[in-house]
Amino acid sequence: MKGTITHFQKDGRPVSVYLPKTADRLIPVVYMLAGPDPGLELTGPAERAEAATESGECRPFIAVAAGTRHWNSDYAPWPAPPLLDSEPPFTGGASDLLRWLTEDLMPFIEGEFPVQAGAHGRAVLGYSLAGLAALYAMYVTDAFIACGCCSGSMWYDGWPEFMAANSPRPGSRIYLSLGKKEEKARNPRMAAVGDATRAAHARLSADANVAETALIWHDGGHFSAVPARVSAAMTWLSR
């Protein structure tokens, strides 16, 4: 990797920032909603996306991975039952997480790194439940112009109804992806993800507020080639 990744804590949350070697001017930024080790989650995608930048597939960008140790809370849009009886329920803390991201982390990043300020220079992405939270951000904030929802938890209780009743900000660009085997999950709620993702893409395609949308199908299941899938989203968002 020719760029660098720095790690720090912001308000008790782990944050990692990928800065390309050519960051000599204000460039777009991709905010990645991550788990407890954002640096680990960011490294593989950043390496692949850096190669895409060098080949001209996308523009240079800065990536900010914001981590959490409370996955089922911070990335859940509203309370919902757990997938398994042995797991904790989803408690619906995504709005609070996004408030911290937009009101605390973003101003800090824009003061410390050469990123474009304003929604038109920002994208948000995530994987799994974090992917759903990234898409949720397009509906409940005006902070981003683009979103990458990779293997998003579209099966989430109430999500189709939420999309039917709301629209993302005008001019939105939204990237969806899913593994071809994900809809073959044994859990019946998770198995609904294929049809739910197709329906979400159809709704976004018909929404006048959405300037561009894509649905990409990858080989494998939910945990297959995650860094490559995230990198593909980063590349699309930064075209």
MOPE-V871749 format. One record per backbone hydrogen bond with DSSP energy under -1.0 kcal/mol. CO is the residue of the C=O (numbers start at 0). NH is the residue of the N-H. Records with the same first field share a line. If there is no record, write none. Layout:
BEGIN
CO = NH  NH
END
This chain:
BEGIN
3 = 18
5 = 16
7 = 14
9 = 12
12 = 9
13 = 66
14 = 7
15 = 64
16 = 5
17 = 62
18 = 3
19 = 22
21 = 23
26 = 115
27 = 61
28 = 122
29 = 63
30 = 124
31 = 65
36 = 40
37 = 41
38 = 42
41 = 45
42 = 46
43 = 47
44 = 48
45 = 49
46 = 50
47 = 51
48 = 52
49 = 53
50 = 54
51 = 56
52 = 55
61 = 29
62 = 17
63 = 31
64 = 15
65 = 33
69 = 72  73
70 = 74
71 = 90
72 = 75  92
75 = 93
79 = 89
83 = 86
89 = 79
92 = 96
93 = 97
94 = 98
95 = 99
96 = 100
97 = 101
98 = 102
99 = 103  104
100 = 105
103 = 107
104 = 108
105 = 109
106 = 110
107 = 111
108 = 112
112 = 114
113 = 26
117 = 120
118 = 121
120 = 28
121 = 144  145
122 = 30
123 = 147
124 = 32
125 = 149
126 = 129
127 = 131  152
128 = 132
129 = 133
130 = 134
131 = 135
132 = 136
135 = 138  139
136 = 140
137 = 168
144 = 172
145 = 123
146 = 174
147 = 125
148 = 176
149 = 127
151 = 153
152 = 155
155 = 158
157 = 161
158 = 162
159 = 163
160 = 164
168 = 171
171 = 210  211
172 = 146
173 = 213
174 = 148
175 = 215
176 = 150
177 = 217
178 = 181
180 = 183
181 = 184
186 = 190
189 = 192
191 = 195
192 = 196
193 = 197
194 = 198
195 = 199
196 = 200
197 = 201
198 = 202
199 = 203
200 = 204
201 = 205
206 = 209
208 = 170  171
211 = 173
213 = 175
215 = 177
217 = 179
219 = 180
220 = 223
224 = 228
225 = 229
226 = 230
227 = 231
228 = 232
229 = 233
230 = 234
231 = 235
232 = 236
233 = 237
235 = 238
237 = 58
END
